[in-house]
């Protein structure tokens, strides 16, 4: 090995160490491919859009525990329709609300005594059936008709 070669090796090694140290010492992200840097702030998701404006209809399970709704007939205008079903504390049973007809088949949550359940559906003109989807309640008569014009 020549004296020149021996002098170059340490210089190259020192240069490589300097480059390695410069690349490892920063904790900031220096990527600027799009002109921006990554942030440690988590991305936020947009707030959910409010439900479509429409009509709200209220109904209730029988307060004495009978398997029927009050009222049994409802009417609404075309568009988004929200059914709010109250299950009175005095029913002693679980109940829910569902809508079926004209291509719509949607069940709401089953709730216990003293609670409410809500379902929103988009309806075209026609006749629909609302019913309690809890075990056997619809067959026992807990149903009604919703007319949409």
C-alpha positions, 0 to 999 in steps of 0.5 A: 500500500502506498503512503497516498493510499494510506492517507486517503483511507482515513479521510474517506472513513472520516467523511463516511462517518460524518455523512452517517452522523448527519443523516441519523441525528435529526428527528424531524422529517425532512421529506419535501417531495410535495412541499410539505412535511409530515405533522405529528398531529393526527388527521381529523375526519370530517363531522358526519353529515346530519340526517336528511331533512324529513318527517318525524313520526312518533308511536308507542308500544301499548303502555299496558303490555299489549302487543300493538302500537299506538297509533296503528296507522301513520302517514307521511310525505315522500322522502326521509321518514324517521319513526321514533318508537317509545317503549313505556316503562309499564310494558314489561316487554322489549320492543322495536320498530321496523319498516317493510314494503316497496323495496324497503326492509329495515329493522331498528334496535330492540329496546327495553322498558322505558327506552326509545328506538329510532329508525330513518328510511327514505320512502317513495309514495306507497303503502308500507308496514311497520312492525315490532321485530322482536320474537313473535310480536308482529305475528301477535298483532304488533304492526301497523300501516304507513301510507306515504304520499 
